[in-house]
Amino acid sequence: MTIRVPMIALLLVHGAHSMALGAECSSYYISEITLVSPIDTAAGRVQVFVGFGSSTEEAEKNALGSCSHIQLDLQTCLDSDRILGRNTPPDKDGSPLHLKYMKAVKRITACE
């Protein structure tokens, strides 16, 4: 029996650590792309690409850049399941991303 675990790729933007000093963690956006490669027919193989940014556009750009950089074309990434939300508890905007990535956002961006 083989157990497959989702792969997670986090894209760190050069300089994001120094830009974020003193920034509130809730000011960041998180974009997540969940991809089942059309080439891979094995059930349960999933790749997850995550991008952080100070705007929705920046977060999406970082996640799409990470996804399309890993042997996939941009259209495959755009056609995949995507979710975007602010780095705030889910009761404020309904996004579950805060609970999944709050520690990563803080560690990578050095936000408060």
N, C-alpha and C positions, 0 to 999 in steps of 0.2 A: 504494500500500500504506500503510495507516494502522497505526501502532503505538500501542497504548493502554498507558498507565502507570497503575498503581493510585494512587488518591488516598489520602493519609493525613492524618487530622485528629487532632491531639494536643490534649487538653483540659487546660488549666492551671488548677488550683484556686487561687483568690485566697488568698494567704497561704501557699501550700505551700512557697515558697522560704524564708521566714523560719522556718517550723516545723521544717524539716529540718536546720538547721545542726547539724553534728556527728553526724547520724544515719547509720547504716551503710546503704549502698545496698542491701545484701541484705535489709534489713528492709522494703523496699517490695514491693508486688505490682503486677503489670501485667495488665490485661485488654484483650483485643483482640477486636473484632467485625469479621468480614469479611462484607460485604454485596454481593449482586448485587440491585439494585433490581428489584422485580417489574414496574415501569413500563418499565424500560430493556430492550429486546430485543437490543441490540447485544452480540455475543459479546465477552468479554474485559473488559467494563467492570466494575470492582470498586472498592468504597470500603472503606477500612479506618479504623476508629475505635479509638483507644487511650486508656485511662485508667490513671492511676497512683494508688496510695493506700497508706496504712500498714496497711490491712486488705483482705481479699478483698472485703468489702462496699463499701468506699470505692472501690476500683479498678473494680468492676463498675458502681457508680452513676455514676462519672465517664464511663466508656465508653458506657453506655446513654444518659446525658444528652446526650453529644455526638452520638450517632447519632440520637436522636429529635428533636433540635433542628434537624437539617438536613433539613427537609421530609419526614420520615418519621414514621410513627406508632410508638409504643413496641412494639407487638406485632410489627411487621416486624423490628425490631431484636432482640427476644427470640427470634424464630424463625430468626435467621441463625446462621451458623457462629460459635461463640465459643470462646475459649480463655483461661484464666486461670492465672497462675503467679507464683511468687516471683521476684524479681530476683536470681537466683543462677545459676551455670553449670548447663547442662542435665544434667550427670552426677549432680547432687544430687536433682532432682525431675522430670527428664524434660521440662521445659518449654523450648522453643526461643526463648521470648520474650526472655530475657536477652540472647542474641546479637543480636537484632534491635534492641533498644531500650536497651541499657545506656548508651550515650552520651547519649541523650535524657533518661533518668531522672536521670543525674548532672547534666546541664546545667539541667534544669527544677527539680529539687528541691535542688540543691547538696549532695547527700549525699556521703559520703566512701567 
